[in-house]
Amino acid sequence: MKIKFLIIAISLSCFSFSQDYNAAMSVHKNELKLTGYSKDSTASALVIYDYGNSYVDKNTFWLRTEIKQKIKILRTNGIERGEFEIKLYKGKSSEEKIKSIKGTTYNIDGDKIVKTELTEDAIFEEENDDYKLVKFVLPNVKIGSIITVSYETQSRFMTKFQPWYFQGQDPVLYSEYNTSIPGNYEYHIKLVGTLPLETHDKRLEKRCIEGRANSFADCAVSKYVMKNIPAYKPEAFTTTSLNYTSRIEYELSVIKGFDGSINKYTKNWDVVDRELKTDKDFGKQISKKSLVKDILPNSISLLEDNLAKANAIYQFVLNNYKWNGKSERYDVSVKNLIKEKVGSVFEINLLLENLLTSEGFQTFPVLMSTRGNGFVTKIYPVLSDFNYVIVKTTIDGKDYFLDATDPYHSFGELPFRCLNQYGRLIDFENESHWEPINVDGYSTRTHRAEVALSNDDLISGNIKSNFTSYHSNKYKQQYNEHPSDYIENKANYYNNIVIADHKVLDFDKTQPKFTESIDFSIEPEFVGNKIYLNPFLIKFFDENPFKLQERTYPIDFGYKDIYTYSLKIDINDKFKILETPSVQQYALPENAGSLIFNTESKNNQIVVYFKVKFNNTLYSREFYPYLKTFMDKVVEIQNNTVIVLEKQ
């Protein structure tokens, strides 16, 4: 039988790994004497050799996976790599097994290699309802040790062929995965992550599996190799690590029995759309005018302006129905939501869809996955990948994405969790399609400060702060729900100044902005008769958020940013200006961002202007060195800028 493969396009390139370590299971003295890994000086451990081999047993037809690992311990917190935990899943009629667990710890004592073997009494099992945990800890593991482990798992669950993770928390010198898949099974095979394969060999093995009555199947045999794999190290401004950790995954498409039977597991979107249309938790809840009859007040239904009416419907749902925090598509009932006033995201947003549709708006549900849930594969439909739904409507030729779960987001502004690049728009009349989900405008944070030096050498003034879009939402929520705590926390946040008065000037939780004003004073420190003043009373970034030597995944802000700070200082006749900072400008490649810092002084006034702008929501990993340098400059200017005044 033939086997089909669907492979994501990959590029091949050649790597060379360190010759100081032996990429095999054997352990040598020189490896034990090594104290680090040149490509990653921060690594707690180094996976020297990682080997897997998955195949279907000719006699039992069980999926068998052989695992071998060799790991060098480099730091104290790497000692925990000697602790292993393997999860074995249970089914109704079968459960996975583990066989032939072996482990050895190698240390160096003078010029001798000392081996300590894992004993059977150090292997423990923990039973759970759906799985069994097998745990063991290798003996005598310490800094400098090399540990080797091998075992085999056996499984009858062929729906998910054994995946393989090339990348993890530690750097890997060499990772190899071998597979042999009988032609009875067709899988979609997906390479996840940005790292290229060093090797991808394929061949066909004839008659690898035999059934009754002289039936047989050929096997597709593959070998995948990666070398010099950097560790996946989590850092700010990204989605879940599942989107970028380099690995191979398998999704069962078809099983062909030796008796001629064919069972299809993966469907195309035409089939899925038809199933969704009759689904009680989805299609049966959409565009049902009878569900929402007489719910909207006449004051909304009679509005003539389309945008005003749609916004009023959106606010009506926000004001009258509360999200319970659940987002999965099961037990969905718009009818129950209307009765109980509390429901899941599917119930709330499908109620919104029904109300908009009943008032004549063209509206579509958009299935999607949140940032924390990972990307949805576009290669084939996997409904379990989706954990959220939003609504798209078009008003006077303009498209709007709506989610009525958060009262602090304005009309057309999705919660941050929804900014995950794309979703699947469901259109039962035509056909579903992928819909990009982008934030077009900028979210801004602006501080304008005006201060003056008084005759008693006190600096006093005012800061007016304005936050828009995504920068405003947390302030709107904090101030609306806990106003007294908000003001108290504000005083703690500005610990370098004394707040005399605080006012919120512009607050409406339905609008994408928040404005406040602070009157304050500072008692400057004199060095002799000079004042050394950092003009940044407020800092956008206390430190550079980008600290990795190398980042293997994109930088995902979710939305575009503009940070603006200005300060005007009025200086009385008792002082003169000795020193002001120089002008600085810096731009990211491809107009991806910019930094402007400028100062002017005249007529006993100093004006400082600082602006940081990010023009992209998503930056490729190749941009990381530029962003890191860019943020170094941002932090340097904020922390080390000095204005020098001299008292006359």
VENFENZI-V767371 format. One record per pair of residues at least 4 apart in sequence whose ideal C-beta (glycine too) atoms are under 6 Angstrom apart, sorted by the first residue. I is the first residue (numbers start at 0). GAP is how many residues later the second one is. Records with the same first field share a line. If there is no record, write none. Layout:
I = GAP ; GAP
This chain:
0 = 182 ; 216 ; 255
1 = 181
2 = 178 ; 180 ; 183 ; 217
3 = 182
4 = 184
5 = 182
6 = 182
7 = 182 ; 183
9 = 181 ; 187
10 = 185
12 = 183
14 = 183 ; 212 ; 213
16 = 156 ; 210 ; 211
19 = 14
20 = 10 ; 27 ; 152
21 = 6
22 = 26 ; 150 ; 151
23 = 25
24 = 43 ; 45 ; 123
26 = 79 ; 119
30 = 115
31 = 76 ; 114
36 = 6 ; 9
39 = 131
42 = 31 ; 128
43 = 30 ; 31 ; 33 ; 34
44 = 26 ; 28 ; 29 ; 33 ; 36 ; 125
45 = 26 ; 125
46 = 24 ; 123 ; 125
47 = 22 ; 24 ; 125
48 = 21 ; 125
49 = 19 ; 122 ; 125
50 = 17 ; 125
51 = 15 ; 112 ; 125
52 = 13 ; 125
53 = 11 ; 108 ; 125
54 = 125
55 = 7 ; 126
56 = 5 ; 7
61 = 92 ; 94
62 = 92
63 = 90
64 = 88 ; 97
65 = 86
66 = 84
67 = 82
68 = 80
69 = 78
70 = 10 ; 76
71 = 74
72 = 5 ; 6 ; 70 ; 72
73 = 4
78 = 62
81 = 56 ; 59 ; 65
82 = 54
83 = 52
84 = 48 ; 50
85 = 12 ; 48
86 = 44 ; 46
87 = 8 ; 44
88 = 7 ; 42
89 = 5 ; 40 ; 41
93 = 62
95 = 59
96 = 57
97 = 36 ; 53 ; 55
98 = 53
99 = 51 ; 52
100 = 22 ; 50
101 = 48
102 = 15 ; 35 ; 46
103 = 11 ; 13 ; 44
104 = 11 ; 33 ; 34 ; 35 ; 36 ; 40 ; 42
105 = 7 ; 9 ; 40
106 = 7 ; 38
108 = 5
115 = 23 ; 24
117 = 4 ; 20
121 = 14
122 = 13
123 = 11
124 = 7 ; 9
125 = 7
126 = 5
137 = 9
140 = 4
158 = 93
160 = 26 ; 89
162 = 84 ; 86
163 = 13 ; 84
164 = 82
165 = 9 ; 60 ; 63 ; 80
166 = 62 ; 65 ; 78 ; 79
168 = 62
169 = 61
170 = 59 ; 60
171 = 57
173 = 53
174 = 51
175 = 49
176 = 47
177 = 45
178 = 43
179 = 39 ; 41
180 = 4 ; 39
181 = 27 ; 35 ; 37
182 = 34 ; 35
183 = 33 ; 72
184 = 70
185 = 67 ; 68
186 = 63 ; 65
187 = 63 ; 65 ; 192
188 = 61
189 = 59
190 = 57
191 = 55
192 = 51 ; 52 ; 53
194 = 51
196 = 27 ; 29
197 = 27 ; 28 ; 29
198 = 26
199 = 24
200 = 22
201 = 20
202 = 18
203 = 14
204 = 14 ; 16
205 = 12
206 = 9
207 = 11
208 = 8
209 = 6
210 = 4 ; 47
214 = 43
229 = 320 ; 322
231 = 13
232 = 315
234 = 313
235 = 309
236 = 318 ; 319 ; 320
237 = 318
238 = 4 ; 132 ; 317
239 = 132 ; 134
240 = 4
241 = 132
242 = 131 ; 132
243 = 309
251 = 13
252 = 12 ; 13
253 = 10
254 = 8
255 = 6
256 = 4
265 = 114
266 = 4 ; 5 ; 114
268 = 4 ; 112 ; 163
271 = 109
272 = 159
275 = 6 ; 7
276 = 6 ; 151
277 = 5
278 = 4
279 = 4
280 = 48 ; 49 ; 51
284 = 47 ; 49 ; 65
286 = 70
287 = 66
288 = 69
290 = 43 ; 63
291 = 62 ; 63 ; 66
295 = 4 ; 5
297 = 4
299 = 12
302 = 5 ; 6
305 = 89 ; 90
306 = 88
309 = 85
310 = 100
312 = 42 ; 43
313 = 88 ; 90 ; 97
314 = 4
316 = 4 ; 35 ; 87
317 = 86 ; 89
320 = 20 ; 27
321 = 20
322 = 25 ; 82
323 = 18
325 = 18
326 = 18 ; 60 ; 61
327 = 59
328 = 17
331 = 14 ; 15
333 = 13 ; 16 ; 17
335 = 4
336 = 6 ; 10 ; 14
342 = 4 ; 5
344 = 4 ; 43 ; 60
345 = 4 ; 43
347 = 56 ; 57
348 = 40 ; 42
351 = 39 ; 52
352 = 10 ; 12 ; 38
355 = 5 ; 7 ; 37
356 = 6
360 = 32
361 = 32
362 = 28 ; 30
363 = 28 ; 61 ; 63
364 = 24 ; 61
365 = 24 ; 26 ; 57 ; 59 ; 69
366 = 19 ; 22 ; 56 ; 57
367 = 20 ; 55
368 = 4 ; 7 ; 16 ; 17 ; 18 ; 51
369 = 18 ; 47
370 = 46 ; 49
372 = 14
375 = 9
376 = 5
389 = 11 ; 13
390 = 11
391 = 9
392 = 7
393 = 5
399 = 12
400 = 13
402 = 11 ; 12
405 = 9
406 = 102
407 = 65 ; 68 ; 69 ; 101
408 = 4 ; 6
409 = 100 ; 101 ; 102
413 = 4
415 = 142
418 = 139
421 = 12 ; 14 ; 15
422 = 12 ; 14
423 = 8
424 = 8 ; 10
425 = 6
426 = 5
438 = 120
441 = 118 ; 120
442 = 26 ; 27 ; 28 ; 116 ; 118
443 = 24 ; 118
444 = 22 ; 26 ; 118
445 = 20 ; 118
446 = 16 ; 18 ; 91 ; 118
447 = 16 ; 118
448 = 14 ; 88 ; 118
449 = 11 ; 12 ; 118
450 = 8 ; 10 ; 118
451 = 118
452 = 6 ; 118 ; 119
453 = 4
457 = 63
458 = 63 ; 65
459 = 61
461 = 57
462 = 55
463 = 53
464 = 51
465 = 49
466 = 4 ; 5 ; 8 ; 47
467 = 4 ; 44 ; 45
468 = 43
469 = 89
471 = 4 ; 41 ; 42
474 = 4 ; 39
475 = 4 ; 33 ; 38
476 = 4
477 = 8
478 = 4 ; 7
479 = 29
481 = 4
484 = 4
486 = 15
490 = 8
496 = 23 ; 25
497 = 23
498 = 19 ; 21
499 = 19
500 = 18
501 = 16
502 = 14
503 = 12
504 = 10 ; 12
505 = 9
506 = 7
523 = 7
528 = 118
529 = 114 ; 116
530 = 114
531 = 110 ; 112
532 = 110
534 = 32 ; 73 ; 108
535 = 102
538 = 99
539 = 23
540 = 93 ; 94
543 = 87 ; 88 ; 91
545 = 81 ; 82 ; 85
550 = 70 ; 73
551 = 69
552 = 68
553 = 64 ; 66 ; 67
554 = 64
555 = 62
556 = 60
558 = 58
559 = 54 ; 57
560 = 53
561 = 51
562 = 49
563 = 47
564 = 45
565 = 43
566 = 41
567 = 39
568 = 37
569 = 35
570 = 4 ; 33
573 = 73 ; 74
574 = 70 ; 72
575 = 70 ; 72
576 = 24
577 = 66 ; 68
578 = 65
579 = 19 ; 21 ; 63
580 = 18 ; 60
582 = 15
583 = 13
584 = 11
585 = 9 ; 47
586 = 7
587 = 4 ; 5 ; 38 ; 42
588 = 37
591 = 23 ; 24
592 = 20 ; 21 ; 22
593 = 19
594 = 17
595 = 15
596 = 13 ; 40
597 = 11
598 = 9
599 = 7
600 = 5
611 = 22
618 = 4
622 = 4
634 = 4
635 = 4
636 = 4
